Amino acid sequence: MNTLNNYIDIILEALGIYGPILGCLLICVESILPFLPLSAFITLNFLAFGNVMGFIISWFFTVLGCFISFSIFRKKVKKWFDKKREKKQKLNQIMQSLEKINFSQLVVILAIPFTPAFLVNIAAGLTKMSYKRYLFALIIGKIFLVYFWGYIGVSLLESFQNPIVFLRVGILLLIAYIISKIVNNKFKLD
């Protein structure tokens, strides 16, 4: 673990002020290009800015990146996709199933650390889901995802060795579900 911390310190020092800025931009880009390691960028932000600011910055840029990805697919691809969807019954059935996902389920999907966010962004962007509903789901769900990758994601192997970590994640998912129900009732997002 010390070697990992030393290695990260060397990277942060070499990049200087551009490291955190690059980390923030890469978090946004990761929502479109899934091969980038979101957990590494969030971890670097936590190390560069501290736990509180690293969390806020990572959460903000994760939400921003996912919402940009959602918006791109909604504005640039949805009309073309809808034409293809009409011709293929199986694809139409899949999309109808996605459109039936309620707000709480969407929040939990977005909160799970191993869910491929880019696929969720694309799928949501291609459905009839409102911008407001997706944004609120992102705002709530990404809190728990960033928490996971920031505090626990420093070493994925360590989190597998410590079952308490998974208990915490389960509790956080339950909290995300409860908060999503409250927000859904208040804003009528379903």
MOCOR-V946720 format. One record per backbone hydrogen bond with DSSP energy under -1.0 kcal/mol. NH is the residue of the N-H (numbers start at 1). CO is the residue of the C=O. Records with the same first field share a line. If there is no record, write none. Layout:
NH: CO  CO
This chain:
5: 1
6: 2
7: 3
8: 4
9: 5
10: 6
11: 7
12: 8
13: 9
14: 10
15: 11
16: 12
18: 15
19: 16
21: 17
22: 18
23: 19
24: 20
25: 21
26: 22
27: 23
28: 24
29: 25
30: 26
32: 29
33: 29
36: 33
38: 36
41: 37
42: 38
43: 39
44: 40
45: 41
46: 42
47: 43
48: 44
49: 45
50: 46
54: 50
55: 51
56: 52
57: 53
58: 54
59: 55
60: 56
61: 57
62: 58
63: 59
64: 60
65: 61
66: 62
67: 63
68: 64
69: 65
70: 66
71: 67
72: 68
73: 69
74: 70
75: 71
76: 72
77: 73
78: 73
81: 77
82: 78
83: 79
84: 80
85: 81
86: 82
92: 88
93: 89
94: 90
95: 91
96: 92
97: 93
98: 94
99: 95
101: 98
106: 102
107: 103
108: 104
109: 105
110: 106
111: 107
112: 108
115: 112
117: 115
120: 116
121: 117
122: 118
123: 119
124: 120
125: 121
126: 122
134: 130
135: 131
136: 132
137: 133
138: 134
139: 135
140: 136
141: 137
142: 138
145: 141
146: 142
147: 143
148: 144
149: 145
150: 146
151: 147
152: 148
153: 148
155: 152
159: 155
160: 156
161: 157
165: 162
167: 163
168: 164
169: 165
170: 166
171: 167
172: 168
173: 169
174: 170
175: 171
176: 172
177: 173
178: 174
179: 175
180: 176
181: 177
182: 178
183: 179
184: 180
185: 181
186: 182
187: 183
188: 184
